[in-house]
Amino acid sequence: MPLPLHNIKILDLTRLLPGAVCTLLLADMGADVVKVEDPAGGDYARWTPPLLDGMGAFFRVSNRNKRSLILNLKDAAGQAILHQLVASADVLIEGFRPGVTARLKCDYATLKTINPRLVYCSLSGWGQTGPYADISGHDLNYVSVMGVQGSSRTPQPLGGQVADVGGAYMAVIGIAAALFNRERTGHGDYLDVALAEAALPFAMYQWVESQVGGLPGGKGTLTGGSAFYDVYWSSDEKPMSLAPIEPKFWHNFCTAVTRPDWIEAHLNWQEQPRLKSEMQALFSTKTAAEWDVLLRDADCCFTLITPPEKLADDPHLQARHMAGISPDGTPWMRSPLHFQSETAPIGTAPGYGEHTRDVLTEAGYSDAEIATFISANVVKV
Protein backbone atom coordinates (compact mmCIF):
# COMPACT_ATOMS: atom_id res chain seq x y z
CA MET A 1 0.00 0.00 0.00
CA PRO A 2 1.52 3.38 -0.99
CA LEU A 3 2.01 6.20 1.49
CA PRO A 4 -0.91 8.68 1.82
CA LEU A 5 0.69 11.49 -0.24
CA HIS A 6 2.04 9.29 -3.01
CA ASN A 7 2.02 11.23 -6.33
CA ILE A 8 1.47 14.58 -4.60
CA LYS A 9 3.94 17.10 -6.04
CA ILE A 10 5.21 19.87 -3.74
CA LEU A 11 7.33 22.90 -4.58
CA ASP A 12 9.28 24.06 -1.52
CA LEU A 13 10.52 27.67 -1.69
CA THR A 14 11.47 27.86 1.99
CA ARG A 15 14.76 27.98 3.89
CA LEU A 16 15.94 26.92 7.34
CA LEU A 17 13.97 25.08 10.01
CA PRO A 18 10.17 25.58 9.74
CA GLY A 19 9.76 24.96 6.02
CA ALA A 20 12.31 22.15 6.08
CA VAL A 21 10.46 20.29 8.85
CA CYS A 22 7.11 20.86 7.14
CA THR A 23 8.21 19.41 3.82
CA LEU A 24 10.19 16.64 5.56
CA LEU A 25 6.95 15.44 7.16
CA LEU A 26 5.19 15.68 3.80
CA ALA A 27 8.01 13.75 2.11
CA ASP A 28 7.80 11.10 4.83
CA MET A 29 4.12 10.73 3.89
CA GLY A 30 5.12 9.99 0.31
CA ALA A 31 5.07 13.40 -1.38
CA ASP A 32 7.54 14.32 -4.12
CA VAL A 33 9.16 17.45 -2.67
CA VAL A 34 11.21 19.66 -4.98
CA LYS A 35 13.31 22.14 -3.04
CA VAL A 36 13.61 25.29 -5.16
CA GLU A 37 16.89 27.01 -4.24
CA ASP A 38 18.40 30.27 -5.45
CA PRO A 39 21.70 30.42 -7.37
CA ALA A 40 23.45 32.40 -4.62
CA GLY A 41 23.94 29.38 -2.37
CA GLY A 42 20.46 28.06 -1.76
CA ASP A 43 19.23 27.21 1.70
CA TYR A 44 21.52 28.78 4.33
CA ALA A 45 21.32 25.54 6.30
CA ARG A 46 23.31 23.79 3.56
CA TRP A 47 26.48 25.52 4.65
CA THR A 48 25.80 26.10 8.35
CA PRO A 49 28.15 24.18 10.74
CA PRO A 50 28.50 21.56 11.99
CA LEU A 51 29.28 20.05 8.59
CA LEU A 52 29.29 16.45 7.41
CA ASP A 53 31.19 15.92 4.16
CA GLY A 54 30.85 19.60 3.39
CA MET A 55 27.09 19.79 3.98
CA GLY A 56 25.35 21.24 7.02
CA ALA A 57 24.42 18.40 9.34
CA PHE A 58 21.04 19.91 10.14
CA PHE A 59 20.33 20.31 6.41
CA ARG A 60 21.07 16.60 6.00
CA VAL A 61 18.65 15.71 8.77
CA SER A 62 15.76 17.95 7.69
CA ASN A 63 15.92 17.64 3.90
CA ARG A 64 16.24 13.93 3.25
CA ASN A 65 14.03 12.37 0.57
CA LYS A 66 13.70 15.68 -1.28
CA ARG A 67 15.01 16.87 -4.65
CA SER A 68 16.92 20.10 -5.34
CA LEU A 69 16.36 22.52 -8.20
CA ILE A 70 18.46 25.69 -8.54
CA LEU A 71 16.29 28.41 -10.07
CA ASN A 72 16.75 32.17 -10.31
CA LEU A 73 13.35 33.62 -9.43
CA LYS A 74 14.64 37.17 -9.92
CA ASP A 75 14.93 36.44 -13.63
CA ALA A 76 11.84 36.53 -15.86
CA ALA A 77 12.86 33.23 -17.47
CA GLY A 78 13.19 31.67 -14.02
CA GLN A 79 9.73 32.91 -13.09
CA ALA A 80 8.36 31.37 -16.30
CA ILE A 81 9.95 28.03 -15.38
CA LEU A 82 8.35 28.13 -11.95
CA HIS A 83 4.99 28.85 -13.57
CA GLN A 84 5.49 25.79 -15.78
CA LEU A 85 6.22 23.67 -12.70
CA VAL A 86 3.20 25.09 -10.86
CA ALA A 87 0.91 23.96 -13.67
CA SER A 88 1.36 20.32 -12.58
CA ALA A 89 2.06 20.88 -8.86
CA ASP A 90 -0.32 20.15 -6.01
CA VAL A 91 1.26 22.31 -3.29
CA LEU A 92 3.60 25.30 -3.08
CA ILE A 93 5.01 26.44 0.25
CA GLU A 94 7.00 29.63 0.67
CA GLY A 95 8.69 31.35 3.59
CA PHE A 96 9.44 34.85 2.30
CA ARG A 97 8.54 38.05 4.11
CA PRO A 98 5.12 39.42 3.14
CA GLY A 99 5.22 41.14 -0.25
CA VAL A 100 8.29 39.37 -1.65
CA THR A 101 6.36 36.74 -3.62
CA ALA A 102 4.48 39.43 -5.55
CA ARG A 103 7.79 40.92 -6.70
CA LEU A 104 8.96 37.47 -7.78
CA LYS A 105 5.63 36.76 -9.51
CA CYS A 106 5.07 33.66 -7.43
CA ASP A 107 2.30 34.99 -5.20
CA TYR A 108 -0.98 33.11 -4.86
CA ALA A 109 -2.97 35.60 -6.96
CA THR A 110 -0.61 34.95 -9.88
CA LEU A 111 -0.22 31.21 -9.49
CA LYS A 112 -3.88 30.30 -8.95
CA THR A 113 -4.63 31.60 -12.44
CA ILE A 114 -2.16 29.02 -13.74
CA ASN A 115 -3.39 26.19 -11.52
CA PRO A 116 -6.72 26.73 -9.70
CA ARG A 117 -6.20 23.40 -7.88
CA LEU A 118 -2.97 24.60 -6.26
CA VAL A 119 -2.74 24.56 -2.46
CA TYR A 120 -0.52 27.52 -1.55
CA CYS A 121 0.96 27.91 1.93
CA SER A 122 2.73 31.03 3.21
CA LEU A 123 4.79 30.20 6.28
CA SER A 124 6.02 33.38 7.96
CA GLY A 125 7.00 34.62 11.39
CA TRP A 126 4.07 36.86 12.25
CA GLY A 127 1.63 36.14 9.43
CA GLN A 128 0.76 38.13 6.32
CA THR A 129 -1.14 40.90 8.14
CA GLY A 130 -0.99 42.81 11.41
CA PRO A 131 1.43 45.36 12.91
CA TYR A 132 4.24 42.81 13.35
CA ALA A 133 4.04 41.34 9.83
CA ASP A 134 7.18 43.07 8.54
CA ILE A 135 9.24 42.76 11.74
CA SER A 136 12.15 40.32 11.73
CA GLY A 137 12.09 37.52 14.26
CA HIS A 138 13.10 34.03 15.28
CA ASP A 139 11.65 31.37 17.55
CA LEU A 140 12.83 33.14 20.71
CA ASN A 141 10.95 36.29 19.68
CA TYR A 142 7.75 34.44 18.81
CA VAL A 143 7.54 32.48 22.06
CA SER A 144 8.37 35.66 23.98
CA VAL A 145 5.39 37.54 22.57
CA MET A 146 2.97 34.61 22.67
CA GLY A 147 3.20 33.97 26.42
CA VAL A 148 5.38 30.86 26.39
CA GLN A 149 8.50 32.56 27.74
CA GLY A 150 6.50 34.67 30.15
CA SER A 151 5.01 31.53 31.66
CA SER A 152 8.44 30.30 32.74
CA ARG A 153 9.80 30.66 36.24
CA THR A 154 13.08 31.94 34.79
CA PRO A 155 12.61 33.00 31.13
CA GLN A 156 15.47 31.73 29.00
CA PRO A 157 15.97 30.14 25.57
CA LEU A 158 13.82 27.01 25.51
CA GLY A 159 15.17 23.53 24.93
CA GLY A 160 13.47 23.35 21.54
CA GLN A 161 12.09 25.51 18.75
CA VAL A 162 8.42 25.60 19.75
CA ALA A 163 7.18 28.16 17.22
CA ASP A 164 9.30 26.90 14.34
CA VAL A 165 8.35 23.25 14.68
CA GLY A 166 4.82 24.07 15.80
CA GLY A 167 4.43 26.22 12.71
CA ALA A 168 5.70 23.39 10.54
CA TYR A 169 3.14 21.04 12.08
CA MET A 170 0.32 23.55 11.58
CA ALA A 171 1.33 23.99 7.95
CA VAL A 172 1.22 20.22 7.42
CA ILE A 173 -2.24 20.04 9.00
CA GLY A 174 -3.50 22.92 6.86
CA ILE A 175 -2.04 21.51 3.66
CA ALA A 176 -3.52 18.07 4.31
CA ALA A 177 -6.93 19.60 5.05
CA ALA A 178 -6.78 21.77 1.90
CA LEU A 179 -5.85 18.76 -0.24
CA PHE A 180 -8.77 16.83 1.24
CA ASN A 181 -11.14 19.72 0.57
CA ARG A 182 -9.82 20.00 -2.98
CA GLU A 183 -10.98 16.46 -3.63
CA ARG A 184 -14.50 17.56 -2.73
CA THR A 185 -14.56 20.97 -4.42
CA GLY A 186 -11.94 20.76 -7.19
CA HIS A 187 -10.39 24.02 -5.98
CA GLY A 188 -7.13 24.75 -4.16
CA ASP A 189 -6.72 27.17 -1.28
CA TYR A 190 -4.42 29.71 0.35
CA LEU A 191 -2.99 29.19 3.84
CA ASP A 192 -1.52 31.97 5.98
CA VAL A 193 0.45 30.18 8.71
CA ALA A 194 2.24 32.31 11.32
CA LEU A 195 4.96 30.68 13.42
CA ALA A 196 4.13 32.98 16.33
CA GLU A 197 0.48 31.92 16.32
CA ALA A 198 1.54 28.27 16.26
CA ALA A 199 3.26 28.92 19.61
CA LEU A 200 0.15 30.49 21.14
CA PRO A 201 -1.63 27.22 22.10
CA PHE A 202 1.49 26.15 24.02
CA ALA A 203 0.62 28.91 26.51
CA MET A 204 -3.12 28.09 26.56
CA TYR A 205 -3.19 26.47 29.99
CA GLN A 206 -1.04 29.18 31.55
CA TRP A 207 -3.13 31.96 29.98
CA VAL A 208 -6.40 30.53 31.29
CA GLU A 209 -4.86 29.87 34.71
CA SER A 210 -3.53 33.42 34.95
CA GLN A 211 -6.81 34.99 33.88
CA VAL A 212 -9.19 32.86 35.91
CA GLY A 213 -7.01 31.57 38.75
CA GLY A 214 -4.84 34.63 39.25
CA LEU A 215 -1.59 32.64 38.98
CA PRO A 216 1.01 34.68 37.07
CA GLY A 217 3.84 33.33 34.95
CA GLY A 218 6.32 31.16 36.82
CA LYS A 219 3.88 30.44 39.63
CA GLY A 220 1.28 28.34 37.85
CA THR A 221 0.47 24.69 38.35
CA LEU A 222 2.64 23.58 35.43
CA THR A 223 5.22 26.36 35.49
CA GLY A 224 7.00 25.99 38.81
CA GLY A 225 4.38 26.68 41.44
CA SER A 226 3.61 23.09 42.36
CA ALA A 227 5.74 20.40 43.95
CA PHE A 228 4.03 17.67 41.94
CA TYR A 229 5.14 19.07 38.56
CA ASP A 230 8.78 20.02 38.62
CA VAL A 231 12.38 19.07 37.95
CA TYR A 232 14.47 17.71 40.82
CA TRP A 233 18.18 16.94 41.12
CA SER A 234 19.80 13.73 42.24
CA SER A 235 22.87 13.30 44.45
CA ASP A 236 25.01 12.99 41.29
CA GLU A 237 23.58 16.29 40.04
CA LYS A 238 21.39 14.89 37.28
CA PRO A 239 17.94 16.35 36.54
CA MET A 240 14.77 14.25 36.84
CA SER A 241 11.16 15.02 35.93
CA LEU A 242 8.29 14.30 38.29
CA ALA A 243 4.67 14.96 37.27
CA PRO A 244 2.13 13.06 39.42
CA ILE A 245 -0.67 15.55 38.82
CA GLU A 246 -3.54 13.14 39.40
CA PRO A 247 -4.14 11.98 43.01
CA LYS A 248 -3.58 8.30 42.15
CA PHE A 249 -0.13 9.01 40.75
CA TRP A 250 0.74 11.25 43.70
CA HIS A 251 -0.37 8.51 46.09
CA ASN A 252 1.85 6.03 44.24
CA PHE A 253 4.81 8.39 44.50
CA CYS A 254 4.38 9.06 48.21
CA THR A 255 4.02 5.34 48.84
CA ALA A 256 7.15 4.49 46.84
CA VAL A 257 9.28 7.00 48.77
CA THR A 258 7.64 6.03 52.09
CA ARG A 259 6.29 9.51 52.77
CA PRO A 260 2.56 8.96 53.41
CA ASP A 261 2.50 12.23 55.33
CA TRP A 262 2.80 14.08 52.01
CA ILE A 263 -0.37 12.59 50.52
CA GLU A 264 -2.86 15.06 51.99
CA ALA A 265 -0.75 18.06 51.00
CA HIS A 266 -0.96 17.20 47.30
CA LEU A 267 -3.25 20.02 46.13
CA ASN A 268 -2.82 22.34 49.10
CA TRP A 269 -1.31 25.45 47.53
CA GLN A 270 0.06 26.80 50.80
CA GLU A 271 2.00 23.57 51.30
CA GLN A 272 3.77 23.59 47.94
CA PRO A 273 6.92 25.53 48.99
CA ARG A 274 7.47 23.21 51.95
CA LEU A 275 6.83 20.13 49.84
CA LYS A 276 9.25 21.23 47.16
CA SER A 277 11.99 21.84 49.68
CA GLU A 278 11.50 18.49 51.39
CA MET A 279 11.24 16.64 48.08
CA GLN A 280 14.44 18.16 46.78
CA ALA A 281 16.18 17.17 49.98
CA LEU A 282 14.92 13.63 49.51
CA PHE A 283 15.97 13.41 45.85
CA SER A 284 19.45 14.59 46.86
CA THR A 285 19.98 11.36 48.82
CA LYS A 286 20.24 9.01 45.83
CA THR A 287 21.74 8.96 42.35
CA ALA A 288 19.54 9.36 39.30
CA ALA A 289 20.06 5.70 38.42
CA GLU A 290 18.93 4.67 41.91
CA TRP A 291 15.81 6.81 41.65
CA ASP A 292 15.09 5.35 38.24
CA VAL A 293 15.18 1.83 39.69
CA LEU A 294 12.91 2.84 42.57
CA LEU A 295 10.35 4.91 40.68
CA ARG A 296 10.32 3.63 37.09
CA ASP A 297 7.70 0.97 37.88
CA ALA A 298 5.92 2.87 40.64
CA ASP A 299 3.45 4.38 38.13
CA CYS A 300 4.01 7.92 39.37
CA CYS A 301 4.97 9.87 36.21
CA PHE A 302 8.70 9.86 36.88
CA THR A 303 11.36 10.01 34.16
CA LEU A 304 15.02 10.82 33.86
CA ILE A 305 15.91 13.72 31.58
CA THR A 306 17.65 12.68 28.38
CA PRO A 307 20.24 15.08 26.92
CA PRO A 308 20.06 15.38 23.11
CA GLU A 309 23.36 13.58 22.60
CA LYS A 310 21.80 10.44 24.15
CA LEU A 311 18.54 10.35 22.16
CA ALA A 312 19.65 7.56 19.83
CA ASP A 313 20.42 5.39 22.88
CA ASP A 314 16.88 5.55 24.28
CA PRO A 315 15.37 2.03 24.19
CA HIS A 316 11.85 3.30 23.49
CA LEU A 317 12.97 5.38 20.49
CA GLN A 318 15.02 2.42 19.30
CA ALA A 319 12.07 0.03 19.62
CA ARG A 320 9.85 2.37 17.58
CA HIS A 321 12.65 3.15 15.09
CA MET A 322 12.27 6.88 15.69
CA ALA A 323 15.87 8.12 15.86
CA GLY A 324 19.34 6.91 15.06
CA ILE A 325 22.69 7.60 13.43
CA SER A 326 23.39 6.63 9.81
CA PRO A 327 26.72 4.95 8.93
CA ASP A 328 28.03 8.25 7.55
CA GLY A 329 27.41 9.94 10.90
CA THR A 330 24.18 11.73 9.95
CA PRO A 331 21.55 11.74 12.73
CA TRP A 332 18.01 10.94 11.63
CA MET A 333 14.52 11.21 13.06
CA ARG A 334 11.44 9.62 11.59
CA SER A 335 8.08 11.32 11.28
CA PRO A 336 5.96 10.84 14.43
CA LEU A 337 3.12 9.70 12.15
CA HIS A 338 2.87 5.93 11.88
CA PHE A 339 0.79 4.52 9.04
CA GLN A 340 -0.02 0.90 8.30
CA SER A 341 1.21 1.51 4.77
CA GLU A 342 4.88 1.32 3.93
CA THR A 343 7.34 3.50 5.85
CA ALA A 344 9.35 6.15 4.05
CA PRO A 345 13.04 5.21 3.85
CA ILE A 346 15.72 7.16 5.65
CA GLY A 347 17.12 8.67 2.49
CA THR A 348 19.73 11.36 1.93
CA ALA A 349 19.51 15.10 1.47
CA PRO A 350 19.94 16.31 -2.12
CA GLY A 351 23.10 17.93 -3.37
CA TYR A 352 22.82 21.57 -4.35
CA GLY A 353 20.98 21.50 -7.69
CA GLU A 354 21.33 17.74 -7.93
CA HIS A 355 17.94 17.30 -9.59
CA THR A 356 17.72 20.48 -11.67
CA ARG A 357 17.98 18.66 -14.98
CA ASP A 358 15.57 15.91 -13.95
CA VAL A 359 12.89 18.31 -12.73
CA LEU A 360 13.08 20.44 -15.88
CA THR A 361 12.94 17.38 -18.11
CA GLU A 362 9.84 16.16 -16.29
CA ALA A 363 8.30 19.60 -16.84
CA GLY A 364 8.68 19.16 -20.59
CA TYR A 365 11.86 21.12 -21.36
CA SER A 366 14.25 19.77 -23.98
CA ASP A 367 17.99 19.29 -23.49
CA ALA A 368 18.62 22.30 -25.72
CA GLU A 369 16.29 24.51 -23.68
CA ILE A 370 17.92 23.37 -20.44
CA ALA A 371 21.36 24.15 -21.89
CA THR A 372 20.13 27.65 -22.76
CA PHE A 373 18.85 28.17 -19.22
CA ILE A 374 22.18 27.04 -17.79
CA SER A 375 24.22 29.37 -20.04
CA ALA A 376 21.96 32.28 -19.07
CA ASN A 377 22.37 31.51 -15.33
CA VAL A 378 18.64 30.97 -14.98
CA VAL A 379 19.26 27.50 -13.54
CA LYS A 380 22.27 25.55 -12.29
CA VAL A 381 23.02 21.85 -12.32
C-alpha positions in Angstrom: 0.0 0.0 0.0 1.5 3.4 -1.0 2.0 6.2 1.5 -0.9 8.7 1.8 0.7 11.5 -0.2 2.0 9.3 -3.0 2.0 11.2 -6.3 1.5 14.6 -4.6 3.9 17.1 -6.0 5.2 19.9 -3.7 7.3 22.9 -4.6 9.3 24.1 -1.5 10.5 27.7 -1.7 11.5 27.9 2.0 14.8 28.0 3.9 15.9 26.9 7.3 14.0 25.1 10.0 10.2 25.6 9.7 9.8 25.0 6.0 12.3 22.1 6.1 10.5 20.3 8.9 7.1 20.9 7.1 8.2 19.4 3.8 10.2 16.6 5.6 7.0 15.4 7.2 5.2 15.7 3.8 8.0 13.8 2.1 7.8 11.1 4.8 4.1 10.7 3.9 5.1 10.0 0.3 5.1 13.4 -1.4 7.5 14.3 -4.1 9.2 17.4 -2.7 11.2 19.7 -5.0 13.3 22.1 -3.0 13.6 25.3 -5.2 16.9 27.0 -4.2 18.4 30.3 -5.4 21.7 30.4 -7.4 23.4 32.4 -4.6 23.9 29.4 -2.4 20.5 28.1 -1.8 19.2 27.2 1.7 21.5 28.8 4.3 21.3 25.5 6.3 23.3 23.8 3.6 26.5 25.5 4.7 25.8 26.1 8.4 28.1 24.2 10.7 28.5 21.6 12.0 29.3 20.1 8.6 29.3 16.4 7.4 31.2 15.9 4.2 30.8 19.6 3.4 27.1 19.8 4.0 25.4 21.2 7.0 24.4 18.4 9.3 21.0 19.9 10.1 20.3 20.3 6.4 21.1 16.6 6.0 18.6 15.7 8.8 15.8 17.9 7.7 15.9 17.6 3.9 16.2 13.9 3.3 14.0 12.4 0.6 13.7 15.7 -1.3 15.0 16.9 -4.7 16.9 20.1 -5.3 16.4 22.5 -8.2 18.5 25.7 -8.5 16.3 28.4 -10.1 16.7 32.2 -10.3 13.4 33.6 -9.4 14.6 37.2 -9.9 14.9 36.4 -13.6 11.8 36.5 -15.9 12.9 33.2 -17.5 13.2 31.7 -14.0 9.7 32.9 -13.1 8.4 31.4 -16.3 10.0 28.0 -15.4 8.3 28.1 -11.9 5.0 28.9 -13.6 5.5 25.8 -15.8 6.2 23.7 -12.7 3.2 25.1 -10.9 0.9 24.0 -13.7 1.4 20.3 -12.6 2.1 20.9 -8.9 -0.3 20.2 -6.0 1.3 22.3 -3.3 3.6 25.3 -3.1 5.0 26.4 0.2 7.0 29.6 0.7 8.7 31.4 3.6 9.4 34.8 2.3 8.5 38.1 4.1 5.1 39.4 3.1 5.2 41.1 -0.3 8.3 39.4 -1.7 6.4 36.7 -3.6 4.5 39.4 -5.5 7.8 40.9 -6.7 9.0 37.5 -7.8 5.6 36.8 -9.5 5.1 33.7 -7.4 2.3 35.0 -5.2 -1.0 33.1 -4.9 -3.0 35.6 -7.0 -0.6 34.9 -9.9 -0.2 31.2 -9.5 -3.9 30.3 -9.0 -4.6 31.6 -12.4 -2.2 29.0 -13.7 -3.4 26.2 -11.5 -6.7 26.7 -9.7 -6.2 23.4 -7.9 -3.0 24.6 -6.3 -2.7 24.6 -2.5 -0.5 27.5 -1.5 1.0 27.9 1.9 2.7 31.0 3.2 4.8 30.2 6.3 6.0 33.4 8.0 7.0 34.6 11.4 4.1 36.9 12.2 1.6 36.1 9.4 0.8 38.1 6.3 -1.1 40.9 8.1 -1.0 42.8 11.4 1.4 45.4 12.9 4.2 42.8 13.3 4.0 41.3 9.8 7.2 43.1 8.5 9.2 42.8 11.7 12.2 40.3 11.7 12.1 37.5 14.3 13.1 34.0 15.3 11.6 31.4 17.5 12.8 33.1 20.7 11.0 36.3 19.7 7.7 34.4 18.8 7.5 32.5 22.1 8.4 35.7 24.0 5.4 37.5 22.6 3.0 34.6 22.7 3.2 34.0 26.4 5.4 30.9 26.4 8.5 32.6 27.7 6.5 34.7 30.2 5.0 31.5 31.7 8.4 30.3 32.7 9.8 30.7 36.2 13.1 31.9 34.8 12.6 33.0 31.1 15.5 31.7 29.0 16.0 30.1 25.6 13.8 27.0 25.5 15.2 23.5 24.9 13.5 23.3 21.5 12.1 25.5 18.8 8.4 25.6 19.8 7.2 28.2 17.2 9.3 26.9 14.3 8.3 23.2 14.7 4.8 24.1 15.8 4.4 26.2 12.7 5.7 23.4 10.5 3.1 21.0 12.1 0.3 23.6 11.6 1.3 24.0 7.9 1.2 20.2 7.4 -2.2 20.0 9.0 -3.5 22.9 6.9 -2.0 21.5 3.7 -3.5 18.1 4.3 -6.9 19.6 5.0 -6.8 21.8 1.9 -5.9 18.8 -0.2 -8.8 16.8 1.2 -11.1 19.7 0.6 -9.8 20.0 -3.0 -11.0 16.5 -3.6 -14.5 17.6 -2.7 -14.6 21.0 -4.4 -11.9 20.8 -7.2 -10.4 24.0 -6.0 -7.1 24.7 -4.2 -6.7 27.2 -1.3 -4.4 29.7 0.3 -3.0 29.2 3.8 -1.5 32.0 6.0 0.4 30.2 8.7 2.2 32.3 11.3 5.0 30.7 13.4 4.1 33.0 16.3 0.5 31.9 16.3 1.5 28.3 16.3 3.3 28.9 19.6 0.2 30.5 21.1 -1.6 27.2 22.1 1.5 26.2 24.0 0.6 28.9 26.5 -3.1 28.1 26.6 -3.2 26.5 30.0 -1.0 29.2 31.6 -3.1 32.0 30.0 -6.4 30.5 31.3 -4.9 29.9 34.7 -3.5 33.4 35.0 -6.8 35.0 33.9 -9.2 32.9 35.9 -7.0 31.6 38.7 -4.8 34.6 39.2 -1.6 32.6 39.0 1.0 34.7 37.1 3.8 33.3 34.9 6.3 31.2 36.8 3.9 30.4 39.6 1.3 28.3 37.8 0.5 24.7 38.4 2.6 23.6 35.4 5.2 26.4 35.5 7.0 26.0 38.8 4.4 26.7 41.4 3.6 23.1 42.4 5.7 20.4 44.0 4.0 17.7 41.9 5.1 19.1 38.6 8.8 20.0 38.6 12.4 19.1 38.0 14.5 17.7 40.8 18.2 16.9 41.1 19.8 13.7 42.2 22.9 13.3 44.4 25.0 13.0 41.3 23.6 16.3 40.0 21.4 14.9 37.3 17.9 16.3 36.5 14.8 14.2 36.8 11.2 15.0 35.9 8.3 14.3 38.3 4.7 15.0 37.3 2.1 13.1 39.4 -0.7 15.6 38.8 -3.5 13.1 39.4 -4.1 12.0 43.0 -3.6 8.3 42.2 -0.1 9.0 40.7 0.7 11.2 43.7 -0.4 8.5 46.1 1.8 6.0 44.2 4.8 8.4 44.5 4.4 9.1 48.2 4.0 5.3 48.8 7.2 4.5 46.8 9.3 7.0 48.8 7.6 6.0 52.1 6.3 9.5 52.8 2.6 9.0 53.4 2.5 12.2 55.3 2.8 14.1 52.0 -0.4 12.6 50.5 -2.9 15.1 52.0 -0.8 18.1 51.0 -1.0 17.2 47.3 -3.3 20.0 46.1 -2.8 22.3 49.1 -1.3 25.4 47.5 0.1 26.8 50.8 2.0 23.6 51.3 3.8 23.6 47.9 6.9 25.5 49.0 7.5 23.2 52.0 6.8 20.1 49.8 9.3 21.2 47.2 12.0 21.8 49.7 11.5 18.5 51.4 11.2 16.6 48.1 14.4 18.2 46.8 16.2 17.2 50.0 14.9 13.6 49.5 16.0 13.4 45.9 19.4 14.6 46.9 20.0 11.4 48.8 20.2 9.0 45.8 21.7 9.0 42.4 19.5 9.4 39.3 20.1 5.7 38.4 18.9 4.7 41.9 15.8 6.8 41.6 15.1 5.3 38.2 15.2 1.8 39.7 12.9 2.8 42.6 10.3 4.9 40.7 10.3 3.6 37.1 7.7 1.0 37.9 5.9 2.9 40.6 3.4 4.4 38.1 4.0 7.9 39.4 5.0 9.9 36.2 8.7 9.9 36.9 11.4 10.0 34.2 15.0 10.8 33.9 15.9 13.7 31.6 17.6 12.7 28.4 20.2 15.1 26.9 20.1 15.4 23.1 23.4 13.6 22.6 21.8 10.4 24.1 18.5 10.3 22.2 19.6 7.6 19.8 20.4 5.4 22.9 16.9 5.5 24.3 15.4 2.0 24.2 11.9 3.3 23.5 13.0 5.4 20.5 15.0 2.4 19.3 12.1 0.0 19.6 9.9 2.4 17.6 12.6 3.1 15.1 12.3 6.9 15.7 15.9 8.1 15.9 19.3 6.9 15.1 22.7 7.6 13.4 23.4 6.6 9.8 26.7 4.9 8.9 28.0 8.3 7.6 27.4 9.9 10.9 24.2 11.7 10.0 21.5 11.7 12.7 18.0 10.9 11.6 14.5 11.2 13.1 11.4 9.6 11.6 8.1 11.3 11.3 6.0 10.8 14.4 3.1 9.7 12.2 2.9 5.9 11.9 0.8 4.5 9.0 0.0 0.9 8.3 1.2 1.5 4.8 4.9 1.3 3.9 7.3 3.5 5.8 9.4 6.2 4.0 13.0 5.2 3.8 15.7 7.2 5.7 17.1 8.7 2.5 19.7 11.4 1.9 19.5 15.1 1.5 19.9 16.3 -2.1 23.1 17.9 -3.4 22.8 21.6 -4.3 21.0 21.5 -7.7 21.3 17.7 -7.9 17.9 17.3 -9.6 17.7 20.5 -11.7 18.0 18.7 -15.0 15.6 15.9 -14.0 12.9 18.3 -12.7 13.1 20.4 -15.9 12.9 17.4 -18.1 9.8 16.2 -16.3 8.3 19.6 -16.8 8.7 19.2 -20.6 11.9 21.1 -21.4 14.3 19.8 -24.0 18.0 19.3 -23.5 18.6 22.3 -25.7 16.3 24.5 -23.7 17.9 23.4 -20.4 21.4 24.2 -21.9 20.1 27.6 -22.8 18.8 28.2 -19.2 22.2 27.0 -17.8 24.2 29.4 -20.0 22.0 32.3 -19.1 22.4 31.5 -15.3 18.6 31.0 -15.0 19.3 27.5 -13.5 22.3 25.6 -12.3 23.0 21.9 -12.3 
